[in-house]
Amino acid sequence: MHTRILIVGRGASRLGPVACPVTWEAWDVRTADPATAVGDLANPKAAAFVGLDLTGEAFPAELAALLAASDRCPRLAFVPPAAPAPVGVPEDDVCPVPPPPGAAIFARLERCRVDERVAWLERVGGAKFVQDLTELVRSEIPKAVGEIAAAAAAGDSAAATRTAHRLRSSASNIGARSVSAVAAIVEAGPPARDLPGLAAEMRAAWDRVAGRVEFHRRRAGA
Amino acid sequence: MKRIAVVEDNPDNRLLVRALLSDLFALTEYETGPDALAGIRADRPDLVLLDVSLPGMDGPDVLDHIRADPVTAALPVVALTAHAMAGDEARFLGLGFDGYVSKPIVDEAQLLAAIRRHLP
């Protein structure tokens, strides 16, 4: 049986080679625009959802509702990385890249995933366990993301793949599903030229939920 | 109390397994395959929970060593793995694992069932 990956949005076709490395050849990857995606996502035969390109498209409320109700793993793709500052401009004075339309809804969905996971963790292990786990992942995840970025910059695909496995596991444990989804792609061994972009996407995905993880760490320790 | 060896390199996975199982079983944790093999041989547990993707000597290699040693050959070994695609369970059972639990662990009952099914 094929696991289905649906990639939605303008530029979705560009995501195909990135989202579907050769090791996932059994997966049925297709693309759709947001208007038709609502119907596709409602189809119970669509077993997985890992791609979501929100750049430049309006984000239908129906799509958000379906995503919120499903246990599929949305992944925000193609958030443009910040342009490098011209020489001489201080790093903290770089013009920010505006978030893509729909990004706020997506980020809220991601935070919900963290909340759901933390609720389960607290039920099975208690507040002290949540505090310990969040303490661990809030240092482990940025460290692994940094290592993958460094490996990507050095063209060291093997190192990126090794670290991505560890990162995927840690991110899954805390419900950071977009981080986990991108880590899975890095782990599957994409072309080396895709690694810097994936590393940037991974960092952005962590930045979207890091505050929520920190919130739960403080709450559990209170 | 039955004894379980947990072989897992990721500290947050060890923390999670500890939270789920430490009230029910006596756990011994190992971070690497070689450490696990030495420890399991010296202090035989009732079951091994073995991460498949360990750095250096990976899970299937560790399993081969366990099966090749008469002292540990009959130990039930349950794969703990983030490889959770269709077909992965059959693949790991084909390698000689007795059971399979996918990560992230999302259902404590499923983990307990996999352990209890294979505990002597």
Interface residues (C-beta under 8 A of the other chain):
Chain A: M1 T3 A26 W120 L121 V124 G125 G126 F129 D132 L133 L136 V137 E140 R162 H165 R166 R168 S169 S170 S172 N173 I174
Chain B: D9 N10 P11 D12 N13 L15 L16 A19 L20 S53 P55 A82 M85 A86 K103 P104 V106 E108
